[in-house]
Amino acid sequence: MKTPVVAGWIPPTLAYIVLLGAAGVTAKLALRTISWQQLVLWVPLLYIVFSVVFVAGGTRFPLGVGGAWAAATAVGVSAALVLFFYALTKGPASQVTPASSAYPIVTVVGSALFLSEKLTLIRGVGTALVVAGVVLLSR
């Protein structure tokens, strides 16, 4: 019997889901005793550790067009995380975290508009299910 091959993107994606989901809980626990601004201060410390490991492994700082897109990505991700922490100070983790997980809608639309990726019926239905899920979980 042949062992099924798992696509290379699935294991890191599952780990991402678990870690990001857990972060909603750990952030809310932290916010019981510290401010969202103090919570933000911890993030760059860990990014520095990752950066040192990557540089030691031979990764070089990107310049040019790719570096500019990387910088734009860093701005968006950083701002989004700050806003997520702030939102957690205003609402329960069980509502804020699911609502914040609707971002794939932006990615699906943006991928179709700017990356020439196909917006198929399956992706459309999946996106609609995400929207429906967010609406249900946000109540």
Secondary structure, 3 states (H helix, E strand, C coil): CCCCCCCCCHHHHHHHHHHHHHHHHHHHHHCCCCCHHHHHHHHHHHHHHHHHHHHHCCCCCCCHHHHHHHHHHHHHHHHHHHHHHHHHHHCCHHHHHHHHCCCHHHHHHHHHHHCCCCCCHHHHHHHHHHHHHHHHHCC
